[in-house]
Amino acid sequence: MFRLGLTGGIATGKSTVSKYLKERKGLPVLDADAIAHQIMGPNQPILTDISDTFGPEYINDDGSLNRQKLGALVFNDDNARQQLDDLTHPRIFSTFESRMQELERAGTSIAVLDIPLLFENEQRLTYDAIAVVVTTEHIQLERLMHRNGLSKTEAKARIAAQMPLDEKKANADYVIQNNGSKTETYKQVDQMLNQIKQTIVERS
């Protein structure tokens, strides 16, 4: 099975590409954010660890995680963010591996691993190729301000907190420029898939 890692920068349009691969191309997409959301759901075992590490005030009375409170903490505290990563990442990647094994047993030829911070996180998964979705600095800034209701200064701080797009591009096998219309973006994705399919044929 061909493992395609999909990543990008904040507000570069990775979700657009991920949705296209899943809904229009019929590929299985394993979404790191969705898996993280599941394992941190109400009354999940990890919430006990979060309560022990950060305090019971981060768990709501109904047994659910106070995501807003925890998010505010880890965004402003690198040590707290690392502690949370140490709790969540092993569970996330374990889930990834088990689901990929299921897909492999089912005879899947290509699986997409949608991981926002693929390069920033410790590499615990193996990929046959990595695709990064990028856009211009101006478009990225405008999208983030509009999408998240941020000021220009706040948006720039969010972007600066991530690995620079140029660095991600240098480490990727495929670069998808999401600067124009969706049709133009989809055309690049189709070209990438054709190359991947050719690679699979050559391997077999």
C-alpha positions in Angstrom: 0.0 0.0 0.0 1.3 3.5 -0.9 1.3 5.8 2.0 0.9 9.5 1.0 1.6 12.0 3.8 -0.4 15.2 3.3 0.5 18.4 5.1 0.7 22.2 4.6 0.8 25.4 6.6 -2.1 27.0 8.5 -4.7 28.3 6.1 -2.9 27.1 3.0 -5.8 24.9 1.8 -4.8 21.4 2.9 -8.3 20.6 3.9 -9.5 21.4 0.4 -7.1 18.9 -1.0 -7.9 16.3 1.6 -11.6 16.6 0.9 -11.0 16.3 -2.8 -8.9 13.1 -2.4 -11.6 11.6 -0.2 -14.8 12.7 -1.8 -13.9 13.0 -5.5 -11.1 10.5 -5.8 -12.4 7.9 -3.4 -9.2 7.5 -1.4 -9.2 6.6 2.3 -8.0 9.7 4.3 -6.8 9.2 7.9 -7.1 12.6 9.6 -4.8 13.3 12.5 -7.1 16.0 13.9 -10.1 13.8 13.7 -8.3 11.0 15.5 -7.1 13.4 18.2 -10.6 14.6 18.7 -11.9 11.1 19.1 -9.2 10.0 21.6 -9.9 13.2 23.6 -13.7 12.6 23.6 -15.8 12.5 26.8 -14.7 10.0 29.4 -11.8 8.7 27.3 -8.8 7.3 29.3 -6.5 10.2 28.2 -8.7 12.7 30.0 -7.5 11.2 33.4 -3.9 11.8 32.3 -4.8 15.4 31.2 -6.4 16.0 34.6 -3.4 14.6 36.5 -1.0 16.6 34.4 -2.7 20.0 34.1 -5.4 20.0 36.8 -9.0 18.9 37.1 -10.2 22.3 36.0 -9.4 21.3 32.4 -12.2 18.7 32.5 -15.8 19.8 32.4 -18.5 18.5 34.8 -19.9 16.3 32.1 -16.6 14.4 31.7 -15.7 16.2 28.5 -12.5 18.1 27.8 -12.5 21.9 28.2 -10.8 22.4 24.8 -10.9 26.1 24.9 -9.2 26.3 28.3 -6.6 23.7 27.3 -6.0 25.3 23.9 -5.3 28.7 25.5 -2.8 27.1 27.8 -0.8 25.1 25.3 -0.8 28.0 22.7 1.0 30.3 25.2 3.2 27.7 27.0 5.7 25.6 25.0 6.3 23.3 27.9 2.6 22.6 28.4 2.3 22.0 24.6 5.1 19.4 24.8 3.5 17.7 27.8 0.2 17.4 25.8 2.0 16.1 22.8 3.7 13.5 24.9 0.3 12.3 26.1 -1.6 12.4 22.7 1.0 11.5 20.0 1.6 7.9 21.0 -2.2 7.2 21.0 -2.7 9.1 17.7 0.1 7.2 15.9 -0.9 3.9 17.3 -4.4 4.5 15.9 -2.9 5.5 12.6 -0.9 2.3 12.4 -3.9 0.0 13.3 -6.1 1.7 10.7 -3.5 1.5 8.0 -3.0 -2.2 8.7 -6.8 -2.6 8.3 -6.6 -0.8 4.9 -3.7 -2.9 3.8 -5.5 -6.1 4.6 -8.5 -4.9 2.6 -6.2 -4.5 -0.4 -6.1 -0.7 -0.5 -3.6 0.7 -3.0 -3.2 4.3 -1.8 -3.9 5.7 1.7 -3.7 9.4 2.6 -2.3 10.4 6.0 -3.6 13.9 6.7 -1.2 15.4 9.3 -1.1 19.2 9.8 2.2 19.2 11.7 3.8 16.3 9.8 7.3 17.9 9.7 7.1 19.6 13.1 6.3 16.3 14.9 8.7 13.5 15.6 8.5 11.1 12.7 6.8 8.0 14.0 5.2 7.0 10.7 6.7 6.0 7.4 5.6 7.5 4.1 6.2 6.6 0.5 5.8 10.2 -0.5 4.9 13.5 1.1 2.7 16.2 -0.5 2.6 19.8 0.9 -0.1 22.3 0.1 1.2 25.9 -0.1 0.1 29.3 -1.1 1.5 32.9 -1.1 2.2 34.7 2.1 -0.5 37.3 1.3 -3.2 34.7 0.6 -2.3 32.7 3.7 -2.5 35.8 5.9 -5.8 37.0 4.4 -7.4 33.5 4.7 -6.3 33.1 8.3 -7.6 36.5 9.3 -11.0 35.9 7.6 -11.4 32.3 8.7 -10.4 32.7 12.4 -11.4 36.3 12.9 -7.9 37.3 13.8 -6.1 40.7 13.5 -3.1 40.9 11.2 -0.7 40.8 14.1 -2.4 37.7 15.6 -2.5 35.9 12.2 1.2 36.6 11.6 2.0 35.2 15.1 0.1 32.0 14.3 2.0 31.6 10.9 5.3 32.4 12.5 4.8 29.6 15.1 4.9 27.0 12.4 7.8 25.7 10.2 8.3 28.1 7.2 6.5 26.9 4.0 9.8 27.0 2.1 11.3 24.5 4.5 8.3 22.2 4.1 8.5 22.5 0.3 12.2 21.5 0.4 11.3 18.3 2.3 8.3 17.3 0.2 8.0 15.0 -2.8 5.0 16.9 -4.2 4.2 20.6 -3.9 0.6 21.7 -4.6 0.3 25.4 -5.2 -3.1 26.5 -3.9 -3.0 30.1 -5.2 -5.7 30.1 -7.8 -9.0 28.4 -8.5 -10.0 25.1 -7.0 -9.9 23.7 -10.6 -6.3 24.6 -10.9 -5.5 23.0 -7.5 -7.4 19.8 -8.4 -5.5 19.6 -11.7 -2.2 19.5 -9.7 -3.6 16.8 -7.4 -4.7 14.7 -10.4 -1.2 15.0 -11.8 0.3 13.9 -8.5 -2.0 10.9 -8.3 -1.1 9.9 -11.9 2.6 9.9 -10.9 1.9 7.9 -7.8 -0.1 5.3 -9.8 2.8 5.0 -12.2 5.2 4.5 -9.3 3.0 1.7 -8.0 3.0 0.0 -11.4 6.7 0.3 -11.6 7.1 -1.3 -8.2 4.9 -4.3 -8.9 
